[in-house]
Amino acid sequence: ARQRPGTASGVVFISLEDDTGTSNVIVWNDTFEAQRQAIVGATLLRVTGTLEIQGQVIHVIARRLEDCSHLLADLEFHSRDFH
């Protein structure tokens, strides 16, 4: 999920989730503008940056964001019908 609140002075917040939980990615405006295409268009997004942990809250201050959506094409999956 990607959010850009009007009160955040151009900062973009991205929530990433995996099997360990959710982390918050903070993208400063200049980073967002430089890497807009990856942020807006990616189905699978790789984030490189600085990890900050405050209690149980995990933040990543994004330095580089990369669209890795092409990797999804190599995945094999099978539908399971539970009915």
URMO-V569474 format. One record per residue. N is the residue number from 1. RES is the residue in three letters. D_CENTER is the distance of its C-alpha to the mean C-alpha in Angstrom with 2 decimals. Layout:
N;RES;D_CENTER  N;RES;D_CENTER
//
This chain:
1;ALA;7.45  2;ARG;7.65  3;GLN;10.78  4;ARG;13.14  5;PRO;16.22  6;GLY;19.47  7;THR;20.42  8;ALA;17.53  9;SER;19.19  10;GLY;16.55  11;VAL;13.65  12;VAL;10.33  13;PHE;8.49  14;ILE;5.09  15;SER;5.84  16;LEU;4.87  17;GLU;8.33  18;ASP;10.73  19;ASP;14.50  20;THR;14.76  21;GLY;13.05  22;THR;10.23  23;SER;8.66  24;ASN;7.91  25;VAL;6.20  26;ILE;9.07  27;VAL;9.47  28;TRP;13.24  29;ASN;14.97  30;ASP;16.37  31;THR;13.17  32;PHE;11.79  33;GLU;15.18  34;ALA;15.43  35;GLN;12.25  36;ARG;12.22  37;GLN;12.92  38;ALA;9.92  39;ILE;7.54  40;VAL;10.03  41;GLY;11.26  42;ALA;8.99  43;THR;9.45  44;LEU;8.11  45;LEU;5.57  46;ARG;6.91  47;VAL;6.35  48;THR;9.88  49;GLY;11.32  50;THR;13.54  51;LEU;13.35  52;GLU;15.18  53;ILE;16.65  54;GLN;18.78  55;GLY;20.69  56;GLN;18.48  57;VAL;15.44  58;ILE;12.77  59;HIS;11.01  60;VAL;9.39  61;ILE;10.83  62;ALA;9.03  63;ARG;11.83  64;ARG;10.68  65;LEU;7.94  66;GLU;9.48  67;ASP;9.90  68;CYS;11.21  69;SER;12.25  70;HIS;15.80  71;LEU;15.66  72;LEU;15.64  73;ALA;19.12  74;ASP;20.58  75;LEU;19.85  76;GLU;22.92  77;PHE;22.89  78;HIS;25.76  79;SER;26.07  80;ARG;27.89  81;ASP;30.32  82;PHE;31.07  83;HIS;33.83
//
